[in-house]
Amino acid sequence: MEAQLRIRTDELFERIRQAGVTSRDSIGCSIEHATRSRQLRLEAAHGRTTRLRQRIGWKLRRGALPYDSTPVILGHPGGAGRECAACSKPLLMRHLVMDIPSSDHTVVHLHADCYILWNAVRHKVSASRPPQSLG
């Protein structure tokens, strides 16, 4: 009986040792997967940002977004069935929406993130566009 107990104990320890190796391998794979997943999300976000910057630049040049703005910008929860003037996605109640009044007395509505990109792109595009004639 004691011999059988010793054999079972040895088997149990061997299983625990094997399970430990398997667990370590699983943890390593899990960490590697999480790191790669995070990296892919960052790359995707960068790609979306790049496309949105290009879209904002195109809309600025076409006149669909203003180059100028008043010094006061209003922010509030989204909604009211509007869409963002930059990305054309709905402005939902959970989003922070920026109202941008321009010098021609129109108001453009942007997601807060789109506003940050618009503000950066408009200065860059504005600096690169030829001066307009005064006549």
A tleap script that builds the chain and sets N, CA, C and O, in Angstrom:
source leaprc.protein.ff14SB
mol = sequence {
  NMET GLU ALA GLN LEU ARG ILE ARG THR ASP
  GLU LEU PHE GLU ARG ILE ARG GLN ALA GLY
  VAL THR SER ARG ASP SER ILE GLY CYS SER
  ILE GLU HIE ALA THR ARG SER ARG GLN LEU
  ARG LEU GLU ALA ALA HIE GLY ARG THR THR
  ARG LEU ARG GLN ARG ILE GLY TRP LYS LEU
  ARG ARG GLY ALA LEU PRO TYR ASP SER THR
  PRO VAL ILE LEU GLY HIE PRO GLY GLY ALA
  GLY ARG GLU CYS ALA ALA CYS SER LYS PRO
  LEU LEU MET ARG HIE LEU VAL MET ASP ILE
  PRO SER SER ASP HIE THR VAL VAL HIE LEU
  HIE ALA ASP CYS TYR ILE LEU TRP ASN ALA
  VAL ARG HIE LYS VAL SER ALA SER ARG PRO
  PRO GLN SER LEU CGLY
}
set mol.1.N position { 0.808 -1.181 0.000 }
set mol.1.CA position { 0.000 0.000 0.000 }
set mol.1.C position { 0.865 1.265 0.000 }
set mol.1.O position { 0.593 2.227 -0.718 }
set mol.2.N position { 1.907 1.232 0.820 }
set mol.2.CA position { 2.815 2.376 0.895 }
set mol.2.C position { 3.532 2.592 -0.436 }
set mol.2.O position { 3.794 3.728 -0.832 }
set mol.3.N position { 3.841 1.510 -1.111 }
set mol.3.CA position { 4.490 1.594 -2.418 }
set mol.3.C position { 3.545 2.209 -3.448 }
set mol.3.O position { 3.965 3.014 -4.280 }
set mol.4.N position { 2.287 1.833 -3.392 }
set mol.4.CA position { 1.301 2.405 -4.320 }
set mol.4.C position { 1.117 3.902 -4.061 }
set mol.4.O position { 0.977 4.693 -4.993 }
set mol.5.N position { 1.120 4.274 -2.775 }
set mol.5.CA position { 0.980 5.687 -2.417 }
set mol.5.C position { 2.170 6.485 -2.933 }
set mol.5.O position { 2.013 7.594 -3.443 }
set mol.6.N position { 3.368 5.907 -2.794 }
set mol.6.CA position { 4.570 6.575 -3.279 }
set mol.6.C position { 4.510 6.754 -4.804 }
set mol.6.O position { 4.881 7.810 -5.315 }
set mol.7.N position { 4.046 5.730 -5.532 }
set mol.7.CA position { 3.934 5.806 -6.991 }
set mol.7.C position { 2.930 6.881 -7.368 }
set mol.7.O position { 3.189 7.686 -8.263 }
set mol.8.N position { 1.799 6.903 -6.703 }
set mol.8.CA position { 0.786 7.917 -7.002 }
set mol.8.C position { 1.301 9.319 -6.675 }
set mol.8.O position { 1.046 10.265 -7.420 }
set mol.9.N position { 2.012 9.450 -5.581 }
set mol.9.CA position { 2.584 10.750 -5.206 }
set mol.9.C position { 3.592 11.197 -6.259 }
set mol.9.O position { 3.603 12.359 -6.663 }
set mol.10.N position { 4.435 10.270 -6.700 }
set mol.10.CA position { 5.411 10.592 -7.738 }
set mol.10.C position { 4.700 11.001 -9.036 }
set mol.10.O position { 5.110 11.953 -9.702 }
set mol.11.N position { 3.625 10.267 -9.388 }
set mol.11.CA position { 2.850 10.618 -10.584 }
set mol.11.C position { 2.237 12.013 -10.449 }
set mol.11.O position { 2.244 12.807 -11.390 }
set mol.12.N position { 1.704 12.292 -9.248 }
set mol.12.CA position { 1.093 13.592 -9.004 }
set mol.12.C position { 2.129 14.707 -9.139 }
set mol.12.O position { 1.858 15.727 -9.773 }
set mol.13.N position { 3.308 14.525 -8.554 }
set mol.13.CA position { 4.357 15.527 -8.677 }
set mol.13.C position { 4.797 15.714 -10.128 }
set mol.13.O position { 5.064 16.833 -10.565 }
set mol.14.N position { 4.868 14.612 -10.864 }
set mol.14.CA position { 5.236 14.708 -12.279 }
set mol.14.C position { 4.180 15.484 -13.061 }
set mol.14.O position { 4.515 16.311 -13.910 }
set mol.15.N position { 2.912 15.219 -12.778 }
set mol.15.CA position { 1.837 15.968 -13.442 }
set mol.15.C position { 1.895 17.455 -13.088 }
set mol.15.O position { 1.723 18.313 -13.953 }
set mol.16.N position { 2.137 17.746 -11.820 }
set mol.16.CA position { 2.252 19.152 -11.393 }
set mol.16.C position { 3.426 19.816 -12.112 }
set mol.16.O position { 3.317 20.949 -12.580 }
set mol.17.N position { 4.555 19.096 -12.195 }
set mol.17.CA position { 5.721 19.654 -12.883 }
set mol.17.C position { 5.394 19.917 -14.349 }
set mol.17.O position { 5.735 20.978 -14.873 }
set mol.18.N position { 4.742 18.974 -15.018 }
set mol.18.CA position { 4.362 19.148 -16.415 }
set mol.18.C position { 3.346 20.278 -16.573 }
set mol.18.O position { 3.435 21.071 -17.511 }
set mol.19.N position { 2.402 20.348 -15.676 }
set mol.19.CA position { 1.402 21.420 -15.729 }
set mol.19.C position { 2.072 22.775 -15.524 }
set mol.19.O position { 1.683 23.761 -16.150 }
set mol.20.N position { 3.070 22.827 -14.658 }
set mol.20.CA position { 3.797 24.081 -14.440 }
set mol.20.C position { 4.492 24.543 -15.700 }
set mol.20.O position { 4.458 25.729 -16.028 }
set mol.21.N position { 5.122 23.624 -16.414 }
set mol.21.CA position { 5.781 23.961 -17.673 }
set mol.21.C position { 4.732 24.442 -18.674 }
set mol.21.O position { 4.933 25.443 -19.362 }
set mol.22.N position { 3.628 23.730 -18.749 }
set mol.22.CA position { 2.554 24.106 -19.659 }
set mol.22.C position { 1.996 25.473 -19.290 }
set mol.22.O position { 1.741 26.294 -20.172 }
set mol.23.N position { 1.802 25.729 -18.005 }
set mol.23.CA position { 1.292 27.026 -17.559 }
set mol.23.C position { 2.258 28.150 -17.923 }
set mol.23.O position { 1.842 29.208 -18.395 }
set mol.24.N position { 3.545 27.914 -17.702 }
set mol.24.CA position { 4.532 28.937 -18.059 }
set mol.24.C position { 4.511 29.210 -19.551 }
set mol.24.O position { 4.598 30.363 -19.973 }
set mol.25.N position { 4.397 28.160 -20.355 }
set mol.25.CA position { 4.316 28.332 -21.802 }
set mol.25.C position { 3.059 29.115 -22.178 }
set mol.25.O position { 3.099 30.010 -23.022 }
set mol.26.N position { 1.947 28.763 -21.539 }
set mol.26.CA position { 0.692 29.461 -21.818 }
set mol.26.C position { 0.774 30.926 -21.443 }
set mol.26.O position { 0.312 31.793 -22.185 }
set mol.27.N position { 1.362 31.200 -20.291 }
set mol.27.CA position { 1.505 32.601 -19.858 }
set mol.27.C position { 2.395 33.355 -20.837 }
set mol.27.O position { 2.096 34.493 -21.196 }
set mol.28.N position { 3.476 32.736 -21.266 }
set mol.28.CA position { 4.364 33.377 -22.240 }
set mol.28.C position { 3.648 33.683 -23.541 }
set mol.28.O position { 3.788 34.773 -24.097 }
set mol.29.N position { 2.878 32.713 -24.026 }
set mol.29.CA position { 2.113 32.922 -25.266 }
set mol.29.C position { 1.074 34.016 -25.070 }
set mol.29.O position { 0.862 34.838 -25.962 }
set mol.30.N position { 0.429 34.033 -23.915 }
set mol.30.CA position { -0.591 35.034 -23.633 }
set mol.30.C position { 0.016 36.439 -23.612 }
set mol.30.O position { -0.563 37.370 -24.171 }
set mol.31.N position { 1.157 36.594 -22.983 }
set mol.31.CA position { 1.835 37.894 -22.940 }
set mol.31.C position { 2.255 38.315 -24.343 }
set mol.31.O position { 2.091 39.474 -24.724 }
set mol.32.N position { 2.791 37.383 -25.103 }
set mol.32.CA position { 3.193 37.671 -26.477 }
set mol.32.C position { 1.985 38.093 -27.322 }
set mol.32.O position { 2.074 39.033 -28.112 }
set mol.33.N position { 0.868 37.401 -27.154 }
set mol.33.CA position { -0.359 37.728 -27.892 }
set mol.33.C position { -0.868 39.119 -27.501 }
set mol.33.O position { -1.245 39.904 -28.371 }
set mol.34.N position { -0.883 39.427 -26.205 }
set mol.34.CA position { -1.356 40.737 -25.743 }
set mol.34.C position { -0.477 41.859 -26.280 }
set mol.34.O position { -0.979 42.912 -26.671 }
set mol.35.N position { 0.826 41.637 -26.299 }
set mol.35.CA position { 1.755 42.646 -26.816 }
set mol.35.C position { 1.513 42.881 -28.304 }
set mol.35.O position { 1.456 44.028 -28.747 }
set mol.36.N position { 1.373 41.827 -29.063 }
set mol.36.CA position { 1.124 41.942 -30.504 }
set mol.36.C position { -0.229 42.602 -30.771 }
set mol.36.O position { -0.356 43.433 -31.671 }
set mol.37.N position { -1.228 42.230 -29.990 }
set mol.37.CA position { -2.558 42.812 -30.147 }
set mol.37.C position { -2.515 44.322 -29.890 }
set mol.37.O position { -3.110 45.097 -30.638 }
set mol.38.N position { -1.819 44.732 -28.845 }
set mol.38.CA position { -1.670 46.159 -28.530 }
set mol.38.C position { -0.959 46.882 -29.670 }
set mol.38.O position { -1.349 47.984 -30.055 }
set mol.39.N position { 0.072 46.262 -30.197 }
set mol.39.CA position { 0.827 46.850 -31.302 }
set mol.39.C position { -0.055 47.016 -32.543 }
set mol.39.O position { 0.001 48.048 -33.210 }
set mol.40.N position { -0.862 46.012 -32.849 }
set mol.40.CA position { -1.757 46.092 -34.002 }
set mol.40.C position { -2.812 47.180 -33.815 }
set mol.40.O position { -3.138 47.891 -34.766 }
set mol.41.N position { -3.355 47.321 -32.587 }
set mol.41.CA position { -4.327 48.381 -32.320 }
set mol.41.C position { -3.709 49.749 -32.520 }
set mol.41.O position { -4.342 50.637 -33.091 }
set mol.42.N position { -2.472 49.934 -32.055 }
set mol.42.CA position { -1.793 51.224 -32.230 }
set mol.42.C position { -1.548 51.520 -33.708 }
set mol.42.O position { -1.738 52.649 -34.160 }
set mol.43.N position { -1.123 50.490 -34.465 }
set mol.43.CA position { -0.909 50.677 -35.903 }
set mol.43.C position { -2.218 51.026 -36.604 }
set mol.43.O position { -2.240 51.882 -37.488 }
set mol.44.N position { -3.299 50.373 -36.218 }
set mol.44.CA position { -4.604 50.657 -36.823 }
set mol.44.C position { -5.056 52.069 -36.480 }
set mol.44.O position { -5.574 52.783 -37.338 }
set mol.45.N position { -4.863 52.469 -35.237 }
set mol.45.CA position { -5.250 53.825 -34.832 }
set mol.45.C position { -4.442 54.857 -35.604 }
set mol.45.O position { -4.977 55.887 -36.015 }
set mol.46.N position { -3.162 54.588 -35.802 }
set mol.46.CA position { -2.326 55.517 -36.568 }
set mol.46.C position { -2.821 55.611 -38.013 }
set mol.46.O position { -2.850 56.697 -38.593 }
set mol.47.N position { -3.209 54.475 -38.589 }
set mol.47.CA position { -3.726 54.473 -39.960 }
set mol.47.C position { -5.022 55.254 -40.064 }
set mol.47.O position { -5.220 56.006 -41.018 }
set mol.48.N position { -5.924 55.078 -39.071 }
set mol.48.CA position { -7.180 55.838 -39.074 }
set mol.48.C position { -6.900 57.324 -38.939 }
set mol.48.O position { -7.527 58.139 -39.616 }
set mol.49.N position { -5.962 57.686 -38.069 }
set mol.49.CA position { -5.621 59.095 -37.868 }
set mol.49.C position { -5.052 59.681 -39.143 }
set mol.49.O position { -5.399 60.802 -39.516 }
set mol.50.N position { -4.185 58.944 -39.819 }
set mol.50.CA position { -3.599 59.421 -41.070 }
set mol.50.C position { -4.685 59.646 -42.117 }
set mol.50.O position { -4.685 60.670 -42.801 }
set mol.51.N position { -5.609 58.698 -42.245 }
set mol.51.CA position { -6.701 58.858 -43.213 }
set mol.51.C position { -7.589 60.036 -42.847 }
set mol.51.O position { -8.029 60.775 -43.727 }
set mol.52.N position { -7.858 60.218 -41.564 }
set mol.52.CA position { -8.708 61.331 -41.138 }
set mol.52.C position { -7.999 62.662 -41.379 }
set mol.52.O position { -8.639 63.634 -41.782 }
set mol.53.N position { -6.700 62.722 -41.140 }
set mol.53.CA position { -5.945 63.947 -41.442 }
set mol.53.C position { -6.047 64.283 -42.929 }
set mol.53.O position { -6.254 65.439 -43.299 }
set mol.54.N position { -5.900 63.269 -43.773 }
set mol.54.CA position { -6.012 63.487 -45.216 }
set mol.54.C position { -7.410 63.969 -45.586 }
set mol.54.O position { -7.563 64.869 -46.413 }
set mol.55.N position { -8.422 63.372 -44.977 }
set mol.55.CA position { -9.802 63.767 -45.257 }
set mol.55.C position { -10.064 65.210 -44.818 }
set mol.55.O position { -10.714 65.970 -45.534 }
set mol.56.N position { -9.560 65.580 -43.650 }
set mol.56.CA position { -9.728 66.948 -43.156 }
set mol.56.C position { -9.029 67.931 -44.093 }
set mol.56.O position { -9.587 68.980 -44.417 }
set mol.57.N position { -7.814 67.600 -44.531 }
set mol.57.CA position { -7.098 68.458 -45.474 }
set mol.57.C position { -7.874 68.637 -46.770 }
set mol.57.O position { -7.953 69.741 -47.309 }
set mol.58.N position { -8.444 67.548 -47.264 }
set mol.58.CA position { -9.238 67.603 -48.493 }
set mol.58.C position { -10.471 68.481 -48.287 }
set mol.58.O position { -10.801 69.296 -49.148 }
set mol.59.N position { -11.151 68.321 -47.156 }
set mol.59.CA position { -12.340 69.124 -46.874 }
set mol.59.C position { -11.983 70.602 -46.676 }
set mol.59.O position { -12.760 71.480 -47.048 }
set mol.60.N position { -10.833 70.873 -46.103 }
set mol.60.CA position { -10.392 72.264 -45.965 }
set mol.60.C position { -10.181 72.896 -47.339 }
set mol.60.O position { -10.658 74.000 -47.602 }
set mol.61.N position { -9.465 72.191 -48.209 }
set mol.61.CA position { -9.178 72.728 -49.546 }
set mol.61.C position { -10.451 72.883 -50.376 }
set mol.61.O position { -10.551 73.800 -51.191 }
set mol.62.N position { -11.415 71.998 -50.176 }
set mol.62.CA position { -12.670 72.039 -50.908 }
set mol.62.C position { -13.646 73.078 -50.345 }
set mol.62.O position { -14.605 73.461 -51.015 }
set mol.63.N position { -13.397 73.531 -49.112 }
set mol.63.CA position { -14.272 74.510 -48.485 }
set mol.63.C position { -15.344 73.911 -47.600 }
set mol.63.O position { -16.202 74.638 -47.099 }
set mol.64.N position { -15.317 72.602 -47.394 }
set mol.64.CA position { -16.312 71.949 -46.546 }
set mol.64.C position { -16.020 72.142 -45.062 }
set mol.64.O position { -16.912 71.991 -44.227 }
set mol.65.N position { -14.788 72.473 -44.735 }
set mol.65.CA position { -14.398 72.827 -43.371 }
set mol.65.C position { -13.729 74.192 -43.409 }
set mol.65.O position { -13.010 74.499 -44.359 }
set mol.66.N position { -13.954 75.015 -42.390 }
set mol.66.CA position { -13.352 76.346 -42.391 }
set mol.66.C position { -11.871 76.312 -41.989 }
set mol.66.O position { -11.432 75.434 -41.246 }
set mol.67.N position { -11.120 77.285 -42.498 }
set mol.67.CA position { -9.735 77.464 -42.064 }
set mol.67.C position { -9.698 78.278 -40.774 }
set mol.67.O position { -8.812 78.104 -39.937 }
set mol.68.N position { -10.662 79.155 -40.633 }
set mol.68.CA position { -10.631 80.078 -39.508 }
set mol.68.C position { -11.648 79.680 -38.448 }
set mol.68.O position { -12.521 78.843 -38.678 }
set mol.69.N position { -11.514 80.296 -37.295 }
set mol.69.CA position { -12.430 80.044 -36.203 }
set mol.69.C position { -12.371 81.230 -35.257 }
set mol.69.O position { -11.384 81.966 -35.227 }
set mol.70.N position { -13.423 81.408 -34.491 }
set mol.70.CA position { -13.411 82.451 -33.478 }
set mol.70.C position { -12.589 81.973 -32.291 }
set mol.70.O position { -12.324 80.777 -32.163 }
set mol.71.N position { -12.186 82.886 -31.426 }
set mol.71.CA position { -11.373 82.466 -30.274 }
set mol.71.C position { -12.144 81.597 -29.271 }
set mol.71.O position { -11.529 80.883 -28.478 }
set mol.72.N position { -13.466 81.649 -29.296 }
set mol.72.CA position { -14.263 80.888 -28.343 }
set mol.72.C position { -14.845 79.653 -29.031 }
set mol.72.O position { -15.545 79.755 -30.038 }
set mol.73.N position { -14.542 78.496 -28.467 }
set mol.73.CA position { -15.060 77.226 -28.984 }
set mol.73.C position { -15.941 76.635 -27.884 }
set mol.73.O position { -15.544 76.606 -26.719 }
set mol.74.N position { -17.118 76.169 -28.243 }
set mol.74.CA position { -18.029 75.584 -27.274 }
set mol.74.C position { -17.981 74.067 -27.347 }
set mol.74.O position { -17.954 73.492 -28.435 }
set mol.75.N position { -17.970 73.424 -26.191 }
set mol.75.CA position { -18.008 71.969 -26.136 }
set mol.75.C position { -19.218 71.511 -25.339 }
set mol.75.O position { -19.587 72.143 -24.350 }
set mol.76.N position { -19.837 70.414 -25.764 }
set mol.76.CA position { -21.034 69.895 -25.092 }
set mol.76.C position { -21.235 68.444 -25.497 }
set mol.76.O position { -20.606 67.968 -26.442 }
set mol.77.N position { -22.120 67.730 -24.776 }
set mol.77.CA position { -22.425 66.351 -25.205 }
set mol.77.C position { -23.059 66.355 -26.587 }
set mol.77.O position { -23.758 67.300 -26.952 }
set mol.78.N position { -22.819 65.310 -27.347 }
set mol.78.CA position { -23.303 65.224 -28.727 }
set mol.78.C position { -24.791 64.984 -28.827 }
set mol.78.O position { -25.553 65.328 -27.924 }
set mol.79.N position { -25.186 64.406 -29.908 }
set mol.79.CA position { -26.582 64.083 -30.124 }
set mol.79.C position { -27.229 64.975 -31.155 }
set mol.79.O position { -26.564 65.504 -32.046 }
set mol.80.N position { -28.532 65.136 -31.028 }
set mol.80.CA position { -29.343 65.990 -31.897 }
set mol.80.C position { -29.307 65.548 -33.353 }
set mol.80.O position { -29.627 66.351 -34.230 }
set mol.81.N position { -28.935 64.320 -33.646 }
set mol.81.CA position { -28.990 63.803 -35.008 }
set mol.81.C position { -27.952 64.381 -35.954 }
set mol.81.O position { -28.062 64.190 -37.165 }
set mol.82.N position { -26.966 65.067 -35.451 }
set mol.82.CA position { -25.933 65.651 -36.315 }
set mol.82.C position { -24.841 64.635 -36.600 }
set mol.82.O position { -24.728 63.594 -35.953 }
set mol.83.N position { -24.036 64.991 -37.610 }
set mol.83.CA position { -22.842 64.186 -37.882 }
set mol.83.C position { -21.631 65.099 -37.847 }
set mol.83.O position { -21.734 66.306 -38.066 }
set mol.84.N position { -20.487 64.505 -37.571 }
set mol.84.CA position { -19.233 65.244 -37.499 }
set mol.84.C position { -18.865 65.740 -38.892 }
set mol.84.O position { -18.905 64.985 -39.863 }
set mol.85.N position { -18.509 67.006 -38.974 }
set mol.85.CA position { -18.153 67.600 -40.263 }
set mol.85.C position { -16.818 67.079 -40.784 }
set mol.85.O position { -16.531 67.208 -41.974 }
set mol.86.N position { -16.000 66.495 -39.917 }
set mol.86.CA position { -14.705 65.971 -40.350 }
set mol.86.C position { -14.789 64.509 -40.771 }
set mol.86.O position { -14.400 64.163 -41.886 }
set mol.87.N position { -15.295 63.646 -39.884 }
set mol.87.CA position { -15.282 62.205 -40.176 }
set mol.87.C position { -16.624 61.678 -40.674 }
set mol.87.O position { -16.709 60.525 -41.095 }
set mol.88.N position { -17.664 62.492 -40.633 }
set mol.88.CA position { -19.018 62.144 -41.100 }
set mol.88.C position { -19.695 61.059 -40.273 }
set mol.88.O position { -20.686 60.482 -40.719 }
set mol.89.N position { -19.184 60.767 -39.080 }
set mol.89.CA position { -19.822 59.793 -38.194 }
set mol.89.C position { -20.783 60.519 -37.266 }
set mol.89.O position { -20.623 61.717 -37.031 }
set mol.90.N position { -21.783 59.813 -36.731 }
set mol.90.CA position { -22.764 60.469 -35.860 }
set mol.90.C position { -22.131 61.043 -34.597 }
set mol.90.O position { -21.167 60.497 -34.061 }
set mol.91.N position { -22.689 62.143 -34.141 }
set mol.91.CA position { -22.277 62.764 -32.885 }
set mol.91.C position { -23.230 62.244 -31.806 }
set mol.91.O position { -24.333 62.766 -31.642 }
set mol.92.N position { -22.807 61.233 -31.085 }
set mol.92.CA position { -23.649 60.576 -30.082 }
set mol.92.C position { -23.586 61.316 -28.751 }
set mol.92.O position { -22.669 62.103 -28.514 }
set mol.93.N position { -24.550 61.065 -27.895 }
set mol.93.CA position { -24.600 61.742 -26.595 }
set mol.93.C position { -23.364 61.466 -25.756 }
set mol.93.O position { -22.989 62.306 -24.938 }
set mol.94.N position { -22.723 60.331 -25.928 }
set mol.94.CA position { -21.534 60.018 -25.125 }
set mol.94.C position { -20.281 60.730 -25.638 }
set mol.94.O position { -19.240 60.682 -24.981 }
set mol.95.N position { -20.359 61.389 -26.795 }
set mol.95.CA position { -19.214 62.087 -27.365 }
set mol.95.C position { -19.179 63.544 -26.908 }
set mol.95.O position { -20.218 64.170 -26.699 }
set mol.96.N position { -17.991 64.058 -26.761 }
set mol.96.CA position { -17.819 65.493 -26.559 }
set mol.96.C position { -17.774 66.120 -27.943 }
set mol.96.O position { -16.975 65.722 -28.791 }
set mol.97.N position { -18.642 67.107 -28.165 }
set mol.97.CA position { -18.759 67.754 -29.471 }
set mol.97.C position { -18.282 69.187 -29.348 }
set mol.97.O position { -18.629 69.892 -28.401 }
set mol.98.N position { -17.487 69.608 -30.310 }
set mol.98.CA position { -16.991 70.980 -30.354 }
set mol.98.C position { -17.749 71.734 -31.439 }
set mol.98.O position { -17.807 71.292 -32.586 }
set mol.99.N position { -18.338 72.885 -31.067 }
set mol.99.CA position { -19.005 73.768 -32.024 }
set mol.99.C position { -18.010 74.845 -32.415 }
set mol.99.O position { -17.538 75.603 -31.567 }
set mol.100.N position { -17.691 74.913 -33.704 }
set mol.100.CA position { -16.696 75.859 -34.188 }
set mol.100.C position { -17.366 76.928 -35.024 }
set mol.100.O position { -17.691 76.696 -36.188 }
set mol.101.N position { -17.580 78.111 -34.435 }
set mol.101.CA position { -18.127 79.203 -35.235 }
set mol.101.C position { -17.013 79.803 -36.091 }
set mol.101.O position { -15.909 80.038 -35.600 }
set mol.102.N position { -17.294 80.046 -37.348 }
set mol.102.CA position { -16.285 80.640 -38.216 }
set mol.102.C position { -16.668 82.078 -38.539 }
set mol.102.O position { -17.757 82.529 -38.183 }
set mol.103.N position { -15.792 82.785 -39.200 }
set mol.103.CA position { -16.004 84.207 -39.483 }
set mol.103.C position { -17.178 84.450 -40.431 }
set mol.103.O position { -17.705 85.562 -40.471 }
set mol.104.N position { -17.599 83.448 -41.188 }
set mol.104.CA position { -18.750 83.639 -42.083 }
set mol.104.C position { -20.073 83.290 -41.384 }
set mol.104.O position { -21.089 83.085 -42.048 }
set mol.105.N position { -20.059 83.223 -40.053 }
set mol.105.CA position { -21.232 83.021 -39.205 }
set mol.105.C position { -21.878 81.651 -39.358 }
set mol.105.O position { -23.069 81.496 -39.088 }
set mol.106.N position { -21.115 80.664 -39.783 }
set mol.106.CA position { -21.597 79.285 -39.794 }
set mol.106.C position { -20.977 78.556 -38.610 }
set mol.106.O position { -19.954 78.985 -38.076 }
set mol.107.N position { -21.588 77.470 -38.207 }
set mol.107.CA position { -21.069 76.670 -37.103 }
set mol.107.C position { -20.833 75.254 -37.606 }
set mol.107.O position { -21.706 74.646 -38.226 }
set mol.108.N position { -19.655 74.745 -37.332 }
set mol.108.CA position { -19.285 73.383 -37.718 }
set mol.108.C position { -19.208 72.558 -36.444 }
set mol.108.O position { -18.704 73.037 -35.428 }
set mol.109.N position { -19.701 71.329 -36.482 }
set mol.109.CA position { -19.719 70.445 -35.317 }
set mol.109.C position { -18.737 69.301 -35.545 }
set mol.109.O position { -18.797 68.610 -36.562 }
set mol.110.N position { -17.827 69.111 -34.577 }
set mol.110.CA position { -16.802 68.066 -34.681 }
set mol.110.C position { -16.710 67.283 -33.379 }
set mol.110.O position { -16.944 67.825 -32.299 }
set mol.111.N position { -16.363 65.993 -33.491 }
set mol.111.CA position { -15.967 65.243 -32.297 }
set mol.111.C position { -14.753 65.956 -31.704 }
set mol.111.O position { -14.018 66.626 -32.430 }
set mol.112.N position { -14.535 65.822 -30.411 }
set mol.112.CA position { -13.387 66.475 -29.777 }
set mol.112.C position { -12.069 66.000 -30.411 }
set mol.112.O position { -11.169 66.808 -30.641 }
set mol.113.N position { -11.955 64.699 -30.691 }
set mol.113.CA position { -10.733 64.173 -31.327 }
set mol.113.C position { -10.562 64.739 -32.737 }
set mol.113.O position { -9.452 65.069 -33.153 }
set mol.114.N position { -11.672 64.845 -33.460 }
set mol.114.CA position { -11.610 65.407 -34.820 }
set mol.114.C position { -11.243 66.891 -34.762 }
set mol.114.O position { -10.544 67.397 -35.640 }
set mol.115.N position { -11.715 67.579 -33.728 }
set mol.115.CA position { -11.372 68.993 -33.553 }
set mol.115.C position { -9.865 69.159 -33.396 }
set mol.115.O position { -9.270 70.057 -33.992 }
set mol.116.N position { -9.249 68.294 -32.594 }
set mol.116.CA position { -7.797 68.377 -32.378 }
set mol.116.C position { -7.059 68.191 -33.695 }
set mol.116.O position { -6.123 68.934 -33.990 }
set mol.117.N position { -7.471 67.205 -34.492 }
set mol.117.CA position { -6.832 66.994 -35.799 }
set mol.117.C position { -7.111 68.162 -36.743 }
set mol.117.O position { -6.204 68.624 -37.434 }
set mol.118.N position { -8.363 68.648 -36.781 }
set mol.118.CA position { -8.714 69.790 -37.641 }
set mol.118.C position { -7.844 70.994 -37.301 }
set mol.118.O position { -7.328 71.667 -38.193 }
set mol.119.N position { -7.686 71.260 -36.017 }
set mol.119.CA position { -6.898 72.415 -35.598 }
set mol.119.C position { -5.445 72.283 -36.051 }
set mol.119.O position { -4.840 73.268 -36.473 }
set mol.120.N position { -4.889 71.097 -35.968 }
set mol.120.CA position { -3.504 70.878 -36.407 }
set mol.120.C position { -3.384 70.949 -37.924 }
set mol.120.O position { -2.465 71.578 -38.449 }
set mol.121.N position { -4.314 70.302 -38.629 }
set mol.121.CA position { -4.244 70.241 -40.087 }
set mol.121.C position { -4.502 71.605 -40.707 }
set mol.121.O position { -3.842 71.968 -41.680 }
set mol.122.N position { -5.442 72.364 -40.173 }
set mol.122.CA position { -5.779 73.656 -40.793 }
set mol.122.C position { -4.597 74.608 -40.760 }
set mol.122.O position { -4.401 75.377 -41.701 }
set mol.123.N position { -3.801 74.572 -39.687 }
set mol.123.CA position { -2.616 75.438 -39.635 }
set mol.123.C position { -1.565 74.984 -40.642 }
set mol.123.O position { -0.907 75.811 -41.273 }
set mol.124.N position { -1.410 73.679 -40.791 }
set mol.124.CA position { -0.440 73.134 -41.741 }
set mol.124.C position { -0.869 73.419 -43.180 }
set mol.124.O position { -0.063 73.877 -43.991 }
set mol.125.N position { -2.134 73.150 -43.496 }
set mol.125.CA position { -2.647 73.381 -44.853 }
set mol.125.C position { -2.680 74.872 -45.149 }
set mol.125.O position { -2.350 75.295 -46.257 }
set mol.126.N position { -3.076 75.667 -44.169 }
set mol.126.CA position { -3.143 77.105 -44.333 }
set mol.126.C position { -1.775 77.703 -44.660 }
set mol.126.O position { -1.667 78.611 -45.484 }
set mol.127.N position { -0.744 77.189 -44.012 }
set mol.127.CA position { 0.610 77.682 -44.257 }
set mol.127.C position { 1.104 77.304 -45.645 }
set mol.127.O position { 1.950 77.999 -46.208 }
set mol.128.N position { 0.586 76.210 -46.206 }
set mol.128.CA position { 1.074 75.747 -47.505 }
set mol.128.C position { 0.249 76.262 -48.686 }
set mol.128.O position { 0.675 76.123 -49.833 }
set mol.129.N position { -0.902 76.845 -48.435 }
set mol.129.CA position { -1.739 77.315 -49.557 }
set mol.129.C position { -1.281 78.686 -50.021 }
set mol.129.O position { -0.783 79.476 -49.220 }
set mol.130.N position { -1.439 78.974 -51.287 }
set mol.130.CA position { -1.000 80.274 -51.815 }
set mol.130.C position { -1.868 81.398 -51.256 }
set mol.130.O position { -3.049 81.189 -50.975 }
set mol.131.N position { -1.284 82.600 -51.092 }
set mol.131.CA position { -2.073 83.707 -50.562 }
set mol.131.C position { -3.186 84.091 -51.547 }
set mol.131.O position { -3.015 84.032 -52.765 }
set mol.132.N position { -4.335 84.486 -50.973 }
set mol.132.CA position { -5.464 84.867 -51.797 }
set mol.132.C position { -5.337 86.340 -52.165 }
set mol.132.O position { -4.843 87.149 -51.380 }
set mol.133.N position { -5.787 86.673 -53.362 }
set mol.133.CA position { -5.683 88.073 -53.827 }
set mol.133.C position { -6.696 88.923 -53.092 }
set mol.133.O position { -7.727 88.422 -52.644 }
set mol.134.N position { -6.411 90.183 -52.969 }
set mol.134.CA position { -7.277 91.126 -52.279 }
set mol.134.C position { -8.125 91.889 -53.263 }
set mol.134.O position { -8.121 93.118 -53.193 }
set mol.135.N position { -8.780 91.334 -54.084 }
set mol.135.CA position { -9.510 92.123 -55.057 }
set mol.135.C position { -10.714 91.485 -55.464 }
set mol.135.O position { -11.451 92.025 -56.288 }
savepdb mol mol.pdb
quit
